Amino acid sequence: MSIETPEPGGRLGNIQSLRGIAALLVVFAHLLIIERKYSPDQILGDYMNFGMVGVDLFFVISGFIMVHVAARSERGLRSVMDFLFARITRVYPLYWLVSAALVVVWIWRPELVFSSVNQAPDMLKSFALYPDTRPPLLVIGWTLVHEMGFYLVFALALLLKPKWLLPFLGLWALVLMGGQFYGLDTAGPVRAILFSPLSYEFLAGALAGWIFHKSKAKFAAAALILGLILWAVTLYVLTSAGHGMIESPMGRAIHFALPATLVVYGLAGLKTDMPKWSQTLGDWSYALYLTHILSLSLLGRIWGKFASEGKWDNLPALILMTLASIALAGLTYKLAEKPMLVVAKHLRRRIFPPI
């Protein structure tokens, strides 16, 4: 998922808001699982699975913001190291904290952690976000494994002059297609990440970022409207045909990359800011993304002890669980993530002082 926030002065408030909406969509998808697991009755339908398109939005946003960041970066090996240091200190600290909390739960009640997976994860690879055939301890971390793969490849672009960014993105796309043609995306977990079709979503966002800076977002409104229409048509066609959420990486890229890219480009260029609450939710989005499964699982177990026949309690319970998950994410952001970001930025300034 995209966990990057444009730096002050270049901050794109609407993209920050979109991150919050994307995280909330993922929460909605997992609410469906919680309701079916702990309530004898259901009011949510299979359509809620499409909340997982929030992940595809995250990948597109990530590509867009990386180009936004790179547009103002120096070039050379020092810039590559600075870039990777910033990404690592942004991704890992909070991920480690939430994963450590999950380890405590595992020591206490291992069945609560591994009940939904066939094989226990490799702890070292989980904490390192290293590609593996098994999901990480914090299952949602699979998206962060992809993010780190994106960053490692994109960092190479900082060795080149800015004018070579677009050819670099094109070459990356060609290498992806060649690797998939020769089956490298199925030849072990590392190559599965490096040659995953989900990289097309990152590349689509990066291309949108390049166009955004070149065109001054003159087509923002039209792109946003077209993107929203494409989202509506795509989801309508899939649901009408009886399809659930698409799981295959290539299928996701084909169906969701274009509408997500148009929406990201359009929102970034709008003159009107989205509501303040949505930007706050964007600030909390990484914490919400990492903690919501733990929150929903705990609250779902509590609900399961009191859930009764009939649907009268479902809507209040689902709303309360959603609000409680957001509230916990807000606390996590203020008490843990934000202080971590302050420390990371201080270290970054000391290790990579402005030239």
C-alpha positions in Angstrom: 0.0 0.0 0.0 1.0 3.6 -0.4 2.2 4.9 2.9 4.0 7.9 1.5 3.0 11.5 2.3 4.2 14.3 0.1 6.5 16.6 2.0 5.3 20.0 3.2 5.4 22.5 0.5 4.6 19.9 -2.1 1.8 18.2 -0.1 -1.1 17.1 -2.2 -4.1 17.2 0.2 -6.5 15.4 -2.1 -4.2 12.5 -2.6 -3.8 12.3 1.2 -7.6 12.2 1.5 -7.7 9.5 -1.2 -5.3 7.4 0.9 -7.7 7.6 3.8 -10.6 6.5 1.6 -8.6 3.6 0.2 -7.8 2.4 3.7 -11.4 2.6 4.6 -12.4 0.6 1.6 -10.1 -2.2 2.8 -11.7 -2.0 6.3 -15.1 -2.5 4.6 -13.9 -5.6 2.8 -12.7 -7.1 6.1 -16.0 -6.2 7.9 -17.7 -8.7 5.6 -15.4 -11.4 6.9 -16.0 -10.4 10.5 -19.8 -10.3 10.1 -19.9 -13.8 8.5 -17.6 -15.2 11.2 -19.3 -13.9 14.3 -22.9 -13.1 13.4 -25.7 -15.7 12.7 -27.2 -13.2 10.3 -25.7 -11.0 7.6 -26.6 -7.7 6.1 -23.5 -7.2 4.0 -23.2 -8.9 0.6 -20.4 -10.1 -1.5 -20.1 -6.7 -3.1 -18.2 -5.6 0.0 -15.2 -7.7 -1.2 -14.6 -5.0 -3.8 -13.4 -2.8 -0.9 -10.0 -4.5 -1.7 -9.7 -2.2 -4.7 -8.3 0.1 -2.0 -5.1 -1.8 -2.3 -5.0 -1.1 -6.1 -5.6 2.6 -5.3 -2.7 2.5 -2.9 -0.3 1.1 -5.5 -1.3 3.7 -8.0 -1.0 6.5 -5.4 2.5 5.1 -4.5 3.7 5.4 -8.1 2.3 8.9 -8.4 3.9 10.2 -5.2 7.3 8.6 -6.0 7.5 10.6 -9.2 6.3 13.7 -7.2 9.1 13.1 -4.8 11.7 12.3 -7.5 10.8 15.5 -9.4 12.5 17.6 -6.7 15.3 15.2 -5.9 19.0 15.4 -6.8 20.4 12.5 -8.8 23.2 10.1 -8.0 24.1 7.4 -5.5 23.7 9.7 -2.5 20.1 10.4 -3.6 19.4 6.7 -4.0 20.6 6.0 -0.4 18.6 9.0 0.9 15.5 7.8 -1.0 15.8 4.3 0.4 16.5 5.5 3.9 13.3 7.6 3.8 11.2 4.7 2.5 12.6 2.2 5.0 12.1 4.5 8.0 8.6 5.2 6.8 7.5 1.6 6.2 9.2 -0.5 8.9 8.9 1.1 12.4 5.1 1.1 12.7 4.9 -2.3 10.8 7.4 -3.7 13.4 5.4 -2.3 16.3 2.1 -3.8 15.1 3.8 -7.1 14.2 5.4 -7.2 17.7 1.9 -6.8 19.2 0.7 -9.7 17.1 3.7 -11.8 18.3 2.5 -11.2 21.9 -1.0 -12.5 20.9 0.6 -15.5 19.2 2.6 -16.4 22.3 -0.6 -16.2 24.4 -3.1 -17.7 22.0 -1.4 -19.0 18.7 -4.7 -20.2 17.3 -6.0 -16.6 17.2 -3.2 -15.6 14.8 -2.8 -18.6 12.6 -6.4 -19.8 12.3 -6.8 -18.4 8.8 -3.6 -19.7 7.3 -2.5 -23.2 6.4 1.2 -22.7 7.5 2.8 -20.6 10.1 4.8 -17.7 8.6 8.5 -17.3 8.7 9.0 -14.7 11.4 12.3 -13.4 10.1 11.0 -12.9 6.6 7.8 -11.4 8.0 9.6 -8.7 9.9 12.0 -8.1 7.0 9.1 -8.0 4.4 11.1 -10.4 2.4 9.2 -12.3 -0.3 8.0 -15.7 0.7 5.6 -18.4 -0.4 3.7 -17.9 2.9 2.0 -14.7 3.9 3.6 -12.5 6.6 2.7 -12.7 10.2 0.6 -9.5 9.7 -1.2 -10.9 6.7 -1.9 -7.4 5.2 1.9 -7.0 5.0 1.9 -8.8 1.6 1.2 -5.4 0.0 4.2 -3.9 1.8 6.4 -6.6 0.3 5.3 -5.3 -3.1 5.8 -1.7 -2.0 9.4 -2.4 -1.0 9.9 -4.1 -4.4 8.6 -1.0 -6.2 10.9 1.2 -4.2 14.0 -0.8 -4.9 13.5 -0.7 -8.6 12.4 2.9 -8.7 15.5 3.9 -6.8 17.5 3.1 -9.9 15.8 6.0 -11.7 17.5 8.4 -9.3 20.8 7.5 -10.9 19.6 9.0 -14.1 19.0 12.6 -15.2 15.3 13.6 -14.8 14.8 13.6 -18.6 15.4 9.8 -18.6 12.6 9.1 -16.1 9.9 8.4 -18.7 12.3 6.1 -20.8 13.1 4.3 -17.5 9.5 3.7 -16.7 9.0 2.4 -20.3 12.0 0.1 -20.0 10.6 -1.2 -16.6 7.3 -2.0 -18.3 9.1 -3.9 -21.1 11.2 -5.9 -18.7 8.0 -6.8 -16.8 6.3 -8.0 -19.9 9.3 -10.0 -20.9 9.6 -11.5 -17.5 6.0 -12.5 -17.5 6.3 -13.9 -21.0 9.1 -16.2 -19.8 7.2 -17.1 -16.6 9.6 -15.3 -14.2 6.6 -14.1 -12.2 6.0 -17.7 -11.1 9.6 -18.7 -10.6 10.0 -18.2 -6.9 8.8 -15.6 -4.4 11.5 -13.0 -5.1 10.9 -13.0 -8.9 7.2 -13.2 -8.3 7.4 -9.8 -6.6 9.8 -8.2 -9.1 7.8 -9.3 -12.1 4.3 -9.1 -10.6 1.6 -7.6 -12.8 0.7 -5.4 -9.8 3.8 -3.4 -10.8 1.8 -2.1 -13.7 -0.4 -0.2 -11.2 2.6 1.4 -9.7 3.9 2.3 -13.2 0.5 3.7 -14.1 0.6 6.0 -11.1 4.1 7.0 -11.9 3.1 7.8 -15.5 0.2 9.9 -14.1 2.7 11.7 -11.9 5.0 12.5 -14.9 2.0 13.8 -16.9 0.8 15.8 -13.9 4.1 17.7 -13.7 4.4 18.2 -17.5 0.8 19.2 -18.1 0.2 21.2 -14.9 -2.9 19.1 -14.4 -4.9 20.9 -17.0 -7.1 17.8 -17.6 -7.8 17.1 -14.0 -11.6 17.5 -13.9 -12.1 15.5 -17.1 -9.8 12.7 -15.8 -11.6 12.6 -12.5 -15.1 12.3 -14.1 -13.9 9.7 -16.6 -12.1 7.7 -13.8 -15.3 7.7 -11.6 -17.4 6.5 -14.6 -14.9 3.7 -15.4 -14.9 2.6 -11.7 -18.7 2.5 -11.8 -18.9 0.7 -15.1 -16.2 -1.8 -14.1 -17.7 -2.7 -10.8 -21.2 -2.9 -12.3 -20.1 -5.3 -15.1 -18.2 -7.5 -12.6 -21.1 -7.7 -10.2 -23.7 -8.2 -12.9 -21.7 -11.1 -14.3 -21.5 -12.7 -10.9 -17.8 -12.0 -10.3 -16.4 -11.3 -6.9 -13.3 -9.4 -6.2 -10.6 -10.3 -8.7 -7.7 -12.0 -7.0 -5.2 -12.5 -9.9 -2.6 -9.8 -10.1 -2.9 -9.4 -13.9 -6.7 -9.3 -13.6 -6.5 -6.5 -11.0 -4.1 -4.5 -13.1 -6.3 -4.9 -16.2 -9.5 -3.9 -14.5 -8.5 -1.4 -11.9 -5.3 0.4 -12.9 -6.8 2.8 -15.4 -9.8 4.0 -13.3 -7.5 4.4 -10.3 -4.9 6.3 -12.3 -7.5 8.7 -13.7 -9.0 9.4 -10.2 -5.5 9.9 -8.7 -4.5 12.3 -11.5 -7.8 14.1 -11.4 -7.9 14.6 -7.6 -4.3 15.8 -7.5 -5.1 18.5 -10.0 -8.4 19.8 -8.6 -8.4 23.3 -7.3 -10.9 22.4 -4.6 -9.7 20.5 -1.5 -11.5 17.6 -0.1 -13.0 17.9 3.4 -10.6 18.3 6.3 -11.8 15.1 8.0 -10.8 13.1 4.9 -7.2 14.5 5.0 -7.0 13.6 8.7 -8.2 10.1 7.8 -5.4 10.1 5.2 -2.9 11.0 7.9 -4.1 8.0 9.9 -4.4 5.7 6.8 -1.2 3.7 7.4 -2.0 3.1 11.0 -5.6 2.1 10.0 -4.3 -0.2 7.4 -2.0 -2.0 9.7 -4.2 -2.2 12.8 -7.7 -2.6 11.5 -7.6 -6.4 11.2 -6.5 -6.7 14.9 -9.2 -4.2 15.9 -12.0 -5.9 13.9 -10.9 -9.4 15.1 -11.0 -8.4 18.8 -14.3 -6.5 18.5 -15.8 -9.3 16.3 -15.1 -11.8 19.1 -16.8 -9.6 21.6 -19.8 -9.1 19.3 -19.9 -12.9 18.7 -20.6 -13.4 22.4 -23.7 -11.2 22.3 -24.9 -11.5 18.7 -28.5 -12.8 18.5 -30.8 -14.2 15.9 -32.1 -11.4 13.7 -30.4 -8.5 12.0 -31.3 -5.7 14.3 -27.9 -5.7 16.0 -25.8 -6.0 12.8 -25.8 -2.4 11.6 -25.0 -0.8 15.0 -22.3 -3.3 15.6 -20.7 -2.8 12.2 -20.7 1.0 12.5 -19.3 0.8 16.0 -16.5 -1.6 14.9 -15.6 0.7 12.0 -15.5 3.8 14.2 -13.5 2.0 16.9 -11.0 0.8 14.3 -10.6 4.4 13.1 -10.3 5.7 16.6 -7.5 3.2 17.4 -5.7 4.1 14.2 -5.9 7.8 15.3 -4.4 7.0 18.7 -1.7 4.8 17.0 -0.8 7.6 14.7 -0.6 10.3 17.4 1.2 8.1 20.1 3.4 6.0 17.9 3.6 6.7 14.2 3.9 10.5 14.3 6.8 10.4 16.9 8.5 7.8 14.8 8.2 10.0 11.8 9.8 12.9 13.7 12.7 10.8 14.8 13.2 9.4 11.3 13.2 12.8 9.7 15.7 14.1 12.3 18.0 11.1 11.5 17.6 11.6 7.8 18.6 15.3 8.1 21.7 14.3 10.1 22.7 11.4 7.8 21.8 13.2 4.5 22.1 16.9 5.2 21.1 19.3 2.4 23.9 20.0 0.1 
